[in-house]
Structures are given as C-alpha cells and as structure tokens.
Amino acid sequence: MTKYEIILYWSGEDGAFIAEVPELAGCAADGATRQEALANAEVVIAEWLGTARELGRPIPEPRGRLLSA
C-alpha cells in the first residue's frame, strides 16, 4: 500500500472514478468503482516508481496529506 496521497473523484466526462496522485507528476488511474480506481492507482504508482528508478530520476518522499495554503 502506498503512502502517497490519492485524490479520488467522479468524472462525469469520463464516466469513471478518477484517482490522482498529486505528488507524482502525471500519475493517475480510473475505474468503474471507487475500489477499482484505488486498486488501479496502486498499480500505476508502482509502475511510476519503477520507471523513475530505472531512469535514475528523483522520487519524492510521500508527504502525506497535502494542505491548502
């Protein structure tokens, strides 16, 4: 299980739940249910981290809950 914040919301435009990971640029997933979107997000996060490691790119530390200023 990831420690990165995941923002989950319904997208009428996409007709699916969207799970965005704001700390990992471009990292998002979708699903027909909340549970499916979250499960897909876990897979995408693992792939994002693996690709970053392979390419020698920096990986941000999970900050936990992001707060608005």
Secondary structure per residue as TSV (DSSP state, phi and psi in degrees):
chain	resnum	aa	ss	phi	psi
A	1	M	-	360.0	140.0
A	2	T	-	-82.0	156.7
A	3	K	-	-106.5	4.0
A	4	Y	S	-80.2	144.8
A	5	E	-	-65.5	137.0
A	6	I	-	-122.3	124.1
A	7	I	E	-98.9	123.1
A	8	L	E	-115.8	130.2
A	9	Y	E	-154.2	160.4
A	10	W	E	-86.7	135.3
A	11	S	E	-115.7	108.0
A	12	G	T	-63.8	-34.1
A	13	E	T	-62.5	-40.8
A	14	D	T	-91.2	-16.9
A	15	G	T	66.2	35.1
A	16	A	E	-155.7	163.2
A	17	F	E	-80.4	138.2
A	18	I	E	-112.4	136.2
A	19	A	E	-120.4	109.4
A	20	E	E	-105.0	145.0
A	21	V	-	-117.1	91.6
A	22	P	T	-62.7	-24.8
A	23	E	T	-78.0	-14.8
A	24	L	S	-117.5	104.9
A	25	A	T	-50.6	125.3
A	26	G	T	76.4	6.7
A	27	C	-	-90.6	113.3
A	28	A	E	-156.5	159.0
A	29	A	E	-146.8	169.0
A	30	D	E	-137.8	173.1
A	31	G	E	-171.8	160.6
A	32	A	S	-71.5	-25.6
A	33	T	S	-126.9	166.1
A	34	R	H	-59.1	-45.1
A	35	Q	H	-62.2	-40.6
A	36	E	H	-66.6	-41.9
A	37	A	H	-62.6	-42.3
A	38	L	H	-66.6	-42.5
A	39	A	H	-62.4	-42.7
A	40	N	H	-65.3	-35.5
A	41	A	H	-63.2	-40.0
A	42	E	H	-60.6	-40.8
A	43	V	H	-65.0	-45.6
A	44	V	H	-66.5	-37.5
A	45	I	H	-61.8	-46.5
A	46	A	H	-60.0	-41.5
A	47	E	H	-66.8	-40.9
A	48	W	H	-60.4	-47.9
A	49	L	H	-64.3	-42.1
A	50	G	H	-62.4	-42.4
A	51	T	H	-65.1	-42.8
A	52	A	H	-60.7	-42.1
A	53	R	H	-62.7	-46.4
A	54	E	H	-60.0	-37.3
A	55	L	H	-88.9	-1.8
A	56	G	T	70.7	25.4
A	57	R	-	-87.8	153.0
A	58	P	-	-67.6	144.8
A	59	I	-	-114.6	119.6
A	60	P	-	-67.6	144.9
A	61	E	-	-72.7	139.9
A	62	P	-	-61.8	130.5
A	63	R	-	-96.1	-10.4
A	64	G	-	81.9	-148.1
A	65	R	S	-65.7	127.2
A	66	L	-	-85.2	134.8
A	67	L	-	-112.4	143.0
A	68	S	-	-76.0	148.4
A	69	A	-	-84.8	360.0
